[in-house]
């Protein structure tokens, strides 16, 4: 929450206007959910792109796929994949 939004929330609580405080809170929850969905969508798109790359590899490069699968999912980022492929 930004300062202005926090102020609105606290002001609404102090004025004992529960409905206003609830609306501000619900708005913030919706913004957080939207941000999480955007991040999830980006992550899924990245995973789909990496899968497409791996499927297009000739059989002789399947060892790269195996090595990549051993990397923790937290570290499986497209930028890391690019570096690994350039090294190979």
C-alpha positions in Angstrom: 0.0 0.0 0.0 1.2 3.5 -0.8 1.2 6.2 1.8 -1.9 7.9 0.4 -3.8 4.7 0.3 -2.7 3.8 3.8 -3.9 7.2 5.0 -7.3 6.7 3.3 -7.6 3.3 5.0 -6.6 4.6 8.5 -8.8 7.7 8.1 -11.8 5.6 7.2 -11.2 3.4 10.3 -10.8 6.4 12.6 -14.0 8.0 11.3 -15.7 4.7 12.2 -16.9 4.3 8.6 -16.5 0.6 8.3 -18.0 0.5 4.8 -15.4 3.0 3.5 -12.6 1.1 5.2 -13.9 -2.1 3.8 -14.0 -0.6 0.3 -10.5 0.7 0.5 -9.3 -2.7 1.8 -11.1 -4.6 -1.0 -9.7 -2.3 -3.6 -6.2 -3.0 -2.3 -6.9 -6.8 -2.3 -8.1 -6.6 -5.9 -4.9 -4.7 -6.9 -2.7 -7.4 -5.2 -4.6 -10.2 -6.9 -4.3 -8.5 -10.3 -0.5 -8.1 -9.8 -0.2 -11.8 -8.8 -2.1 -12.9 -11.9 0.1 -10.8 -14.1 3.2 -12.4 -12.6 1.7 -15.8 -12.9 0.8 -15.2 -16.5 4.4 -14.0 -17.2 5.8 -17.1 -15.5 3.5 -19.4 -17.5 4.5 -17.7 -20.8 8.1 -18.1 -20.0 7.7 -21.8 -19.1 5.8 -22.4 -22.4 8.6 -20.7 -24.4 11.2 -22.8 -22.7 9.2 -25.9 -23.3 8.9 -25.0 -27.0 12.7 -24.5 -27.2 13.4 -27.9 -25.6 10.9 -29.7 -27.8 12.7 -28.3 -30.9 16.1 -29.7 -29.9 17.5 -32.5 -32.0 18.0 -35.8 -30.1 21.7 -35.2 -29.6 21.0 -32.2 -27.3 18.6 -34.1 -25.0 21.4 -34.0 -22.3 20.9 -30.3 -22.1 17.2 -30.8 -21.3 18.1 -33.3 -18.6 20.6 -30.9 -17.1 18.0 -28.1 -17.1 15.4 -30.2 -15.4 17.9 -30.8 -12.5 18.0 -27.0 -11.9 15.6 -25.9 -9.2 12.4 -24.4 -10.6 13.2 -21.1 -8.8 16.3 -20.8 -10.9 14.7 -21.9 -14.2 14.4 -18.5 -15.8 14.7 -17.7 -19.5 17.7 -15.5 -19.0 19.5 -18.4 -17.3 18.5 -20.8 -20.1 20.0 -18.4 -22.6 23.3 -18.3 -20.8 23.4 -22.1 -20.5 22.7 -22.5 -24.2 25.3 -20.0 -25.2 27.9 -21.9 -23.1 27.0 -25.2 -24.8 
